[in-house]
Amino acid sequence: MVASGLPASGLAISGLPGSRVPDSRDAPALRWGIMGPGWIAEKFTESVQAYSRQVIAAVGSRSLDRSKAFADAFGVPAAYGSYEELAAAPDIDIVYVCTPHNFHHAAAVLAIDAGKHVLIEKPIGLNAAQAQDITTRAEAAGVFAAEAMWSFFLPKFDVIRQVLDAGMLGTVTTVLAEYGERFERNHRIFDPELAGGPLLDLGTYPLALITEVLGAPERLSAFGQHHESGVNAQLSAIMQFPGGSQAVMNTHLHNFTPTAATIVGSEATLTIDGPFNMPGGFEIRFPDGTRLRHDEAAGGHLEGLHYEAAAVARAIAVGEMETQQRPLASSIRTMDVADEIRRQVGIEFPGEGNAPA
């Protein structure tokens, strides 16, 4: 939804468009295999079981006990003690990769090589090279692949796309986005071996929004602060885009923030309710005081993850190899920006393949 920059002057402001996102229950059912039964896998399973016809048919882990525990908890019929067994399972259509970040690429390749469609939890890989490799392999194998940037599948983001495409904000001049959260000290986010730090866990949301609205920056300056654990603790980036538009993002592990996002245009300002990456509403304010409000029930992963699963199922049903909401090129573009931030801040992930130079 890169902003067109069309001026809104003279546009009749009669109200906001409605969401075009269909009911998730109307999407054709796929048989899903969960690769990595962690926290996000639990939330995904709860969501699709509650709000869609998607079937969680199998789960795989490097621990058979963990797989069986997950299967028992969610009524999943098959449990495997290795990722390889899950990828080879004949009774699944698509693999949802929920492993820690540093295994996303290898797990996705395993599924693709087995001829399975694949949805990869964000980030799609540790860097742009891994994202590109997944894209190339999926295209060669003729299978679907996508990054699970679930926010872009929510109804409110469909409305935001329509607002930007219609030029209601005028020329977009600025995007501001931040995401901070607090974690227990034993959380994997503090583990350098697991690609810890806020950038890939939290910062991908602001970066994805910024690059979705403005495209690829032509200049970027980033600043970071390191944590005693060896991971990055905080970073900020200022970006400039062709035409002069700018963006600012911040992400950190210090404490919870509103997780706010604002898109400023020459004709109006759009403010997304925080947390901006979750189900919820937004408001557009015009210079004359006029306000347009999109109301959407606030919620979390339970209320939101089913939208991406349904969108994936619809895409596969009509032969599409990626989603319109989050094309693979968009995922690669976001990782390109993340790579540049890492270069400037000095963030390294031990054992990383295809690391940014």
C-alpha positions as CSV (number, residue, x, y, z in Angstrom):
1,M,0.0,0.0,0.0
2,V,2.8,2.4,-0.9
3,A,1.2,5.9,-0.7
4,S,0.4,7.3,-4.2
5,G,1.0,10.9,-3.1
6,L,-2.2,11.9,-4.9
7,P,-3.4,15.2,-3.4
8,A,-6.7,15.1,-1.6
9,S,-7.7,18.7,-2.3
10,G,-11.2,18.7,-3.7
11,L,-11.9,15.2,-2.5
12,A,-15.4,14.9,-1.1
13,I,-15.0,13.7,2.5
14,S,-18.3,11.8,3.1
15,G,-16.9,9.0,5.3
16,L,-14.5,6.1,5.4
17,P,-14.7,3.0,3.2
18,G,-15.7,-0.3,4.8
19,S,-13.4,-3.2,5.2
20,R,-13.4,-5.7,2.3
21,V,-12.0,-8.5,4.4
22,P,-14.4,-11.5,4.3
23,D,-15.5,-13.7,7.2
24,S,-12.6,-16.1,8.0
25,R,-15.2,-18.9,8.2
26,D,-15.9,-18.5,4.5
27,A,-12.3,-19.4,3.5
28,P,-11.6,-22.9,2.2
29,A,-10.1,-25.2,4.8
30,L,-6.4,-26.2,4.7
31,R,-4.7,-28.9,6.7
32,W,-2.0,-27.1,8.7
33,G,1.2,-28.5,10.2
34,I,2.7,-26.5,13.0
35,M,6.5,-26.5,13.0
36,G,7.6,-25.4,16.5
37,P,4.9,-25.6,19.2
38,G,5.7,-22.4,21.1
39,W,3.7,-19.4,22.3
40,I,2.7,-18.0,18.9
41,A,1.7,-21.5,17.6
42,E,-0.7,-21.7,20.6
43,K,-2.2,-18.3,19.8
44,F,-2.5,-19.2,16.1
45,T,-4.2,-22.5,16.8
46,E,-6.6,-20.9,19.3
47,S,-7.5,-18.2,16.8
48,V,-8.1,-20.4,13.8
49,Q,-10.0,-23.0,15.8
50,A,-12.3,-20.3,17.2
51,Y,-12.9,-18.2,14.1
52,S,-12.2,-20.2,11.0
53,R,-12.6,-23.6,9.3
54,Q,-8.8,-24.1,9.1
55,V,-7.6,-27.5,10.4
56,I,-4.5,-27.9,12.6
57,A,-3.7,-31.4,11.4
58,A,-0.2,-32.0,12.8
59,V,2.5,-30.6,15.0
60,G,6.2,-31.2,14.9
61,S,9.0,-30.4,17.3
62,R,12.5,-31.7,18.0
63,S,10.9,-33.0,21.2
64,L,8.2,-35.6,20.7
65,D,7.0,-35.0,24.2
66,R,6.4,-31.3,23.4
67,S,4.6,-32.2,20.2
68,K,2.3,-34.7,22.1
69,A,1.6,-32.1,24.8
70,F,0.6,-29.5,22.2
71,A,-1.5,-32.1,20.3
72,D,-3.3,-33.1,23.5
73,A,-4.0,-29.5,24.5
74,F,-5.5,-28.5,21.1
75,G,-6.9,-31.8,19.8
76,V,-4.4,-32.1,17.0
77,P,-4.5,-35.6,15.5
78,A,-0.8,-36.1,14.6
79,A,2.4,-35.3,16.6
80,Y,6.0,-35.7,15.3
81,G,9.3,-35.7,17.0
82,S,11.2,-33.9,14.2
83,Y,10.7,-31.1,11.7
84,E,11.7,-33.5,8.9
85,E,8.8,-35.9,9.8
86,L,6.3,-33.0,9.9
87,A,7.5,-31.7,6.5
88,A,7.1,-35.1,5.0
89,A,3.7,-35.8,6.5
90,P,1.2,-36.7,3.7
91,D,-1.8,-35.3,5.6
92,I,-0.9,-31.6,5.6
93,D,-1.2,-29.0,2.9
94,I,0.8,-26.2,4.5
95,V,3.5,-25.7,7.2
96,Y,3.4,-22.8,9.6
97,V,6.9,-22.1,10.7
98,C,6.9,-21.0,14.4
99,T,10.5,-21.8,15.4
100,P,12.8,-19.2,16.9
101,H,14.0,-16.6,14.4
102,N,17.4,-18.2,13.6
103,F,15.6,-21.4,12.4
104,H,13.0,-19.7,10.2
105,H,15.1,-20.0,7.0
106,A,16.1,-23.6,7.5
107,A,12.6,-24.7,8.5
108,A,11.0,-22.9,5.5
109,V,13.5,-24.6,3.1
110,L,12.7,-27.9,4.7
111,A,9.0,-27.5,4.0
112,I,9.5,-26.1,0.5
113,D,11.8,-29.0,-0.4
114,A,9.1,-31.4,0.8
115,G,6.7,-29.8,-1.6
116,K,4.6,-28.0,1.1
117,H,3.2,-24.6,1.0
118,V,4.7,-22.5,3.8
119,L,3.7,-19.6,6.1
120,I,6.7,-18.3,8.0
121,E,6.3,-16.4,11.3
122,K,7.8,-12.9,11.1
123,P,10.5,-12.1,10.4
124,I,10.7,-14.3,7.3
125,G,14.4,-14.7,7.9
126,L,17.3,-13.1,9.8
127,N,18.2,-11.0,6.8
128,A,17.2,-10.0,3.2
129,A,19.4,-12.7,1.7
130,Q,17.5,-15.4,3.6
131,A,14.2,-13.8,2.6
132,Q,15.3,-13.8,-1.1
133,D,16.4,-17.4,-0.9
134,I,13.1,-18.5,0.5
135,T,11.3,-16.6,-2.3
136,T,13.5,-18.1,-5.0
137,R,13.1,-21.7,-3.7
138,A,9.3,-21.4,-3.4
139,E,9.0,-20.0,-6.9
140,A,11.2,-22.9,-8.3
141,A,9.2,-25.5,-6.4
142,G,5.9,-24.0,-7.4
143,V,4.6,-23.7,-3.8
144,F,3.0,-20.8,-1.9
145,A,5.2,-18.9,0.6
146,A,4.5,-15.9,2.8
147,E,5.6,-14.0,5.9
148,A,3.1,-14.1,8.7
149,M,3.0,-10.3,9.2
150,W,-0.5,-10.8,10.6
151,S,-1.3,-7.1,11.2
152,F,-1.6,-6.4,7.5
153,F,-4.4,-9.0,7.2
154,L,-6.6,-7.2,9.8
155,P,-9.8,-5.4,8.6
156,K,-8.5,-2.0,9.7
157,F,-5.4,-2.3,7.5
158,D,-7.6,-3.0,4.5
159,V,-9.4,0.3,5.2
160,I,-6.1,2.1,5.6
161,R,-5.0,0.8,2.2
162,Q,-8.2,2.2,0.7
163,V,-7.6,5.5,2.4
164,L,-4.1,5.8,1.1
165,D,-5.0,4.6,-2.4
166,A,-7.8,7.2,-2.6
167,G,-5.4,10.0,-1.6
168,M,-7.5,11.0,1.4
169,L,-4.3,12.0,3.3
170,G,-2.8,13.9,0.4
171,T,0.9,13.5,0.0
172,V,2.3,11.4,2.8
173,T,5.1,13.4,4.4
174,T,5.9,11.4,7.6
175,V,5.4,8.1,9.3
176,L,6.0,7.7,13.0
177,A,6.0,4.2,14.6
178,E,7.3,2.6,17.8
179,Y,7.1,-0.6,19.7
180,G,8.5,-1.2,23.2
181,E,7.8,-4.1,25.6
182,R,9.2,-5.5,28.8
183,F,10.2,-9.2,29.1
184,E,11.3,-11.5,31.9
185,R,15.0,-11.8,32.1
186,N,14.9,-15.5,31.1
187,H,13.0,-14.8,27.9
188,R,14.6,-15.9,24.6
189,I,14.7,-12.2,23.5
190,F,17.8,-11.8,25.7
191,D,19.6,-14.7,24.1
192,P,22.1,-13.7,21.4
193,E,22.2,-17.3,20.1
194,L,18.5,-17.0,19.3
195,A,18.9,-13.7,17.4
196,G,17.6,-11.8,20.4
197,G,17.0,-8.1,20.8
198,P,13.9,-6.0,19.9
199,L,14.6,-5.5,16.1
200,L,13.2,-8.9,14.8
201,D,10.6,-9.4,17.5
202,L,9.1,-5.9,17.8
203,G,10.9,-3.6,15.4
204,T,9.7,-5.5,12.3
205,Y,6.2,-4.1,13.0
206,P,7.2,-0.4,12.7
207,L,9.6,-1.2,9.8
208,A,6.9,-3.1,7.9
209,L,4.4,-0.3,8.3
210,I,6.9,2.4,7.2
211,T,8.1,0.5,4.2
212,E,4.6,-0.5,3.2
213,V,3.5,3.1,3.2
214,L,6.6,4.8,1.9
215,G,8.6,2.1,0.1
216,A,12.4,1.8,0.4
217,P,14.3,4.7,2.0
218,E,17.2,6.4,0.2
219,R,18.9,7.5,3.4
220,L,18.9,6.0,6.9
221,S,20.6,6.8,10.2
222,A,20.3,4.4,13.1
223,F,21.4,4.5,16.7
224,G,21.5,1.7,19.2
225,Q,22.1,0.7,22.8
226,H,23.4,-2.7,23.9
227,H,22.1,-4.8,26.8
228,E,24.4,-6.6,29.3
229,S,23.1,-9.9,27.9
230,G,24.9,-9.2,24.6
231,V,21.8,-8.3,22.6
232,N,20.7,-4.9,21.4
233,A,18.4,-3.2,24.0
234,Q,17.1,-0.3,22.1
235,L,17.4,1.3,18.6
236,S,16.0,4.2,16.7
237,A,16.2,5.0,13.0
238,I,15.4,8.1,11.0
239,M,14.7,7.5,7.3
240,Q,14.3,9.7,4.2
241,F,12.5,8.7,1.1
242,P,12.4,9.8,-2.5
243,G,10.4,13.0,-2.7
244,G,11.4,14.1,0.8
245,S,9.1,12.0,3.0
246,Q,10.5,10.9,6.3
247,A,10.0,8.2,8.9
248,V,11.1,7.7,12.5
249,M,11.0,4.4,14.4
250,N,12.0,3.2,17.8
251,T,11.9,-0.2,19.4
252,H,13.3,-1.4,22.8
253,L,13.2,-3.9,25.6
254,H,13.1,-1.4,28.5
255,N,9.3,-1.2,29.1
256,F,5.8,-1.2,27.6
257,T,4.9,1.7,25.3
258,P,1.7,2.7,23.6
259,T,2.9,1.1,20.4
260,A,1.7,4.0,18.5
261,A,1.7,4.8,14.7
262,T,0.9,7.9,12.8
263,I,0.8,8.6,9.1
264,V,1.0,12.3,8.4
265,G,-0.2,13.7,5.0
266,S,-0.5,17.1,3.4
267,E,-4.3,17.0,3.8
268,A,-4.9,14.9,6.9
269,T,-3.3,12.8,9.7
270,L,-4.1,9.2,10.4
271,T,-3.5,7.9,13.9
272,I,-3.8,4.2,14.5
273,D,-5.0,3.2,18.0
274,G,-2.3,1.5,20.0
275,P,-1.1,-1.1,19.9
276,F,-1.2,-0.3,16.1
277,N,-0.3,-3.9,15.1
278,M,-3.4,-5.4,16.9
279,P,-7.1,-5.3,16.1
280,G,-8.5,-1.9,16.8
281,G,-9.5,1.4,15.3
282,F,-8.0,4.5,13.8
283,E,-8.9,8.2,13.3
284,I,-8.3,10.7,10.5
285,R,-8.1,14.4,11.4
286,F,-8.3,17.2,8.9
287,P,-7.1,20.8,9.4
288,D,-10.6,22.2,9.7
289,G,-11.3,19.9,12.7
290,T,-13.2,17.2,10.8
291,R,-12.6,13.7,12.2
292,L,-13.3,10.4,10.6
293,R,-13.3,7.4,12.8
294,H,-12.9,3.7,11.9
295,D,-14.1,1.6,14.9
296,E,-13.0,-2.0,15.2
297,A,-13.2,-4.1,18.3
298,A,-9.9,-4.0,20.1
299,G,-8.3,-7.4,20.6
300,G,-5.1,-9.5,20.5
301,H,-3.7,-12.5,18.7
302,L,-6.8,-14.6,19.4
303,E,-9.0,-12.1,17.6
304,G,-6.6,-11.4,14.8
305,L,-4.4,-14.3,13.7
306,H,-7.2,-16.1,11.9
307,Y,-7.4,-13.4,9.2
308,E,-4.0,-14.2,7.9
309,A,-4.8,-18.0,7.8
310,A,-8.0,-17.3,5.9
311,A,-6.2,-15.1,3.4
312,V,-3.5,-17.7,2.8
313,A,-6.2,-20.4,2.3
314,R,-8.0,-18.1,-0.3
315,A,-4.8,-17.3,-2.1
316,I,-3.8,-21.0,-2.4
317,A,-7.3,-22.0,-3.5
318,V,-7.1,-19.7,-6.6
319,G,-3.5,-20.7,-7.4
320,E,-1.7,-17.6,-6.1
321,M,1.8,-18.2,-4.8
322,E,1.9,-15.3,-2.3
323,T,-0.6,-13.0,-0.6
324,Q,-1.6,-9.6,-1.9
325,Q,-1.5,-8.2,1.7
326,R,2.1,-9.1,2.2
327,P,3.9,-9.9,-1.0
328,L,7.3,-11.5,-0.7
329,A,8.9,-8.4,-2.3
330,S,7.5,-6.4,0.6
331,S,9.1,-8.8,3.1
332,I,12.4,-8.6,1.4
333,R,12.2,-4.8,1.3
334,T,11.6,-4.6,5.1
335,M,14.5,-7.0,5.7
336,D,16.8,-4.8,3.5
337,V,16.1,-1.9,5.8
338,A,16.6,-4.1,8.9
339,D,20.0,-5.2,7.5
340,E,21.1,-1.5,7.1
341,I,20.0,-0.7,10.6
342,R,22.0,-3.7,11.8
343,R,25.1,-2.6,9.9
344,Q,25.0,0.9,11.4
345,V,24.2,-0.2,15.0
346,G,26.5,-3.3,15.0
347,I,24.0,-6.1,15.6
348,E,25.3,-9.5,14.9
349,F,23.7,-12.9,15.3
350,P,26.0,-15.8,16.1
351,G,26.2,-18.5,13.4
352,E,24.1,-16.4,10.9
353,G,24.2,-17.5,7.3
354,N,24.1,-14.8,4.6
355,A,24.7,-12.1,7.2
356,P,24.6,-8.5,6.0
357,A,28.2,-7.3,5.2
